Structures are given as C-alpha cells and as structure tokens.
C-alpha cells in the first residue's frame, strides 16, 4: 500500500574546519512524524533546533496515524518525532531520548449536559468513546471497549457536540484547539486530566550512539527555559489563528 506524504527539510548550518578551510557536510536524519497533529508540529520545531546545534540536518516525513512509528521501528526511517514512552513495549527497536519535548495531558471532553462523574480511566467503562487514530496509549488503556477511531480532534469534538458519542479522549491542547476551530459551544473538558505524561523523541537502535548528544542538547534547552518559551510561543501562535 502506498502512502502519500509530504516532505519538508529543516536545515542546520554547516560548520567549517578552521584548519583546512573546507566545509564539513552535515549528516541528515530522516524522522517520521504524524500528519495533522499540532503537537508533532511543535516537536519538529524543537528537534530542528536540537539537531541543528549538533550540525545535523533533519528531514521530516509525514505519515497517517500509527504508520510513522511502524516505519521508524522497522528502520526505514531514523526515528519517530515524538511519542509516549508506553509504545516502547511494542516497538522494541526504538530508543527514547530521555528529555521530554513536552507533556501530553490526556483529557475527557463531554457534552455540557453530561452528568456522570469522570474521575479516572475506570470511570470510562461502558461509555461510548472516541479518540484519534494513532493514540496508542489511549487505545491500550481502553482496549476491549467500544471506541470510535477518527482522524482529527475536530472530528472527535464534533461527535460529542452532536451527541453521537459520550466522551472524546484527546490531548488537552488539541481538544481545546478543536473546540475553538469548530465553534463547538456545547463541548466542555473535564478537569483534571486523566493522565499527564512526558512525550519523547524516539530513535531507531542503530542510532543509539547519538542519544547522549541529543540528551545533552535538549537538557540544555530545558534548563535554559528555551523549551518552555518555545511551547508558550507555539500555543499563543496557534490559538491566535483560530481566534481571528
């Protein structure tokens, strides 16, 4: 089966050797990413900066849903942009870079008229549910339950808005964006989130030697406040797009 995907290249500066006066060609890493997922767009920005600091070019190849991690696990690309750590149990050829790019808050979105209590994952038992294709953690947590898998957060929010399902399990930020984009005035989010989990960049095991270098760069970006500043700027920019 052929998958249509778009490519875009984020290029780092090439460093020259002062002794020879010649240029050192930068290595290129090909990283799989998920289409139509805003948090992946943020991860791509962070990784472009991190790899750039190591004089490594990075090319992102976009796949639908879970296909990106399958391609990474099989070694057809060099890694997956960002995933929850739980996927490593299934995709054993992948290794995490142990500095979170961001934290994924998974929340329940319901119709404003919804009355039942939602306090944890067990309280979702027996409910009609929806989530996004490729959210492996959610699929694992809710295995065996009736669940409608859709392509985008906007679709999931629409199902709740129109009372076609009771609960959408979504990334908190993506769900809030979807409500703003679709003017879903009858959808609300349940607080607190069901889970708050770190999301990591994953590399195929053949690149395991690169992990300490990326870890050091990302740790520096974290402690200097660069990661937090990038996240705040990203959220502000995306929200401004839908509020116009």
Steps between C-alpha positions, in 0.01 A plus 500: 500500500639836404474795732499855381713717714655840490860576571656812630861561593618701799867568440770568757807716434807328363807540722838561333835374620735790569806282439416397146262775399267234357137435602376201694186366334225458755344160555128468426254312720162399355234509771142373470221722627120486514287705267247756624630488859592837649711356779713329237548836328636633829728199540637563151593857595682379812683224314605732219663721762657209692640322196616832359712557810672170417556599137252234384232566241160352569233409245147424618289252305129509577289186537140440608428374851715220636687453174777737608609286793479182292736650242737611777493164676575319175799726438369641173541843660736604779245567772157627602454869586317458830308229685405394849742261666239224517542420128849361570344182637371419152758670278815352645744627236449857620687682777388821671701817538430547873407869507126572447423727206170584674242342730190342353191562710225259399155626590136404467284731289124470548176674411408778743190304598704192597437421868696184587820527700833452321787471746733241349537253214280241670209745506493483118397135505181438305490847344493577130841643417706654224867582459757573230656234280859444613446582869641164606492572874127577491428191290694285749330652806155448349561167326184294473266797528281637226699782349466696179838588347510822297767692315496840671413662831243712316317185391500366855370827642228503234381157608464622859337828394235309306445237773628217280743387770516583870871564547798599287844419643740757358819685564387797710656762274378338179150461639484864602625601156233284337224664706620844391533396136156341475309737731385197699320701767346195666827317572695534824816344639509310829764620745743364611642303204484121510877479449797733468791327331835602353534469122839398362692497174575142392794374294556166332753293693756538221533865612533424871844667509334831417272494807751643753574795269133578444431455870762760589365750247137454605593517868671832435189624315286386793707657780554826310123540456520470122259206486244677717528820300456309174190325636341824621569672169364204305174486698449877476558493125265207438222642716529836323431324169163367612394807697510733201 
